[in-house]
């Protein structure tokens, strides 16, 4: 079944499985390196892959160059949105730990 034939629920499940796969690999890599290095490697890999994706939508160098600014705005805004959502989710970590309670008020 191709992605064009999948329901929204199936696409969402596939998307979540991919995310979990990347997180699992990052967690494994933290055994060999510090979380900051793994984080930077993930960012670099994402930027490299996103650059590749942009090239797949451009037939010529001129098309590619015309797409660069739009692509940067798109990916930067998506990253900002996702990071904000995840940072909000991680506030829950501190709610159960009273030593951080003063940060939540």
C-alpha positions as CSV (number, residue, x, y, z in Angstrom):
1,X,0.0,0.0,0.0
2,X,1.4,3.4,-1.0
3,X,1.1,6.5,1.3
4,X,-1.4,8.0,-1.1
5,X,-3.7,5.0,-0.3
6,X,-3.3,5.2,3.4
7,X,-5.9,6.7,5.8
8,X,-4.9,9.7,8.0
9,X,-4.8,7.3,11.0
10,X,-2.5,4.9,9.1
11,X,-0.2,7.8,8.1
12,X,-0.2,9.1,11.6
13,X,0.8,5.6,13.0
14,X,3.5,5.3,10.4
15,X,4.8,8.8,11.3
16,X,4.9,8.0,15.0
17,X,6.7,4.7,14.4
18,X,9.4,6.6,12.4
19,X,9.8,9.1,15.2
20,X,10.0,6.3,17.8
21,X,12.6,4.6,15.6
22,X,14.8,7.7,15.5
23,X,14.4,8.3,19.3
24,X,15.3,4.6,20.0
25,X,18.5,5.0,17.9
26,X,19.3,8.3,19.6
27,X,18.8,6.6,23.0
28,X,21.2,3.8,21.9
29,X,23.8,6.4,20.8
30,X,23.7,8.1,24.2
31,X,25.4,5.0,25.5
32,X,28.4,5.9,23.4
33,X,28.3,9.7,23.5
34,X,26.7,12.5,25.5
35,X,23.1,13.6,24.8
36,X,24.3,17.0,23.4
37,X,26.4,15.3,20.8
38,X,23.6,13.0,19.8
39,X,21.2,16.0,19.6
40,X,23.6,17.9,17.3
41,X,24.1,14.8,15.2
42,X,20.3,14.4,14.8
43,X,20.0,18.1,13.9
44,X,22.7,17.8,11.3
45,X,21.2,14.6,9.9
46,X,17.7,16.3,9.7
47,X,19.2,19.3,7.9
48,X,21.1,17.2,5.4
49,X,18.0,15.0,4.7
50,X,15.8,18.1,4.4
51,X,18.2,19.6,1.9
52,X,17.9,16.4,-0.1
53,X,14.1,16.6,0.1
54,X,14.2,20.1,-1.3
55,X,16.4,18.9,-4.2
56,X,13.8,16.2,-5.1
57,X,11.3,19.0,-5.7
58,X,13.5,21.0,-8.0
59,X,14.3,20.0,-11.6
60,X,17.0,22.6,-12.2
61,X,19.6,24.5,-10.1
62,X,17.6,27.6,-10.7
63,X,14.5,26.0,-9.3
64,X,16.5,24.7,-6.3
65,X,17.9,28.2,-5.6
66,X,14.4,29.7,-5.8
67,X,13.2,27.1,-3.3
68,X,15.9,27.6,-0.7
69,X,14.4,30.6,1.2
70,X,10.9,29.0,1.2
71,X,12.3,25.7,2.4
72,X,14.3,27.4,5.2
73,X,11.3,29.3,6.4
74,X,9.2,26.1,6.3
75,X,11.7,23.8,8.1
76,X,12.7,26.4,10.7
77,X,9.1,27.2,11.5
78,X,8.2,23.5,11.8
79,X,11.2,22.9,14.1
80,X,10.3,25.9,16.3
81,X,6.7,24.6,16.5
82,X,7.8,21.0,17.3
83,X,10.4,22.1,19.9
84,X,7.9,24.3,21.6
85,X,5.4,21.5,21.8
86,X,8.0,19.1,23.2
87,X,9.3,21.5,25.8
88,X,5.8,22.1,27.0
89,X,5.3,18.3,27.3
90,X,8.5,18.0,29.3
91,X,7.2,20.4,31.9
92,X,5.4,17.3,33.3
93,X,8.8,16.0,34.4
94,X,9.1,18.8,36.9
95,X,5.5,18.7,38.2
96,X,6.1,15.4,39.9
97,X,9.4,16.6,41.5
98,X,8.7,19.1,44.3
99,X,12.3,20.5,44.1
100,X,11.2,22.2,40.8
101,X,7.8,23.3,41.9
102,X,8.9,26.9,42.2
103,X,9.6,27.0,38.5
104,X,6.0,26.1,37.7
105,X,4.3,29.0,39.4
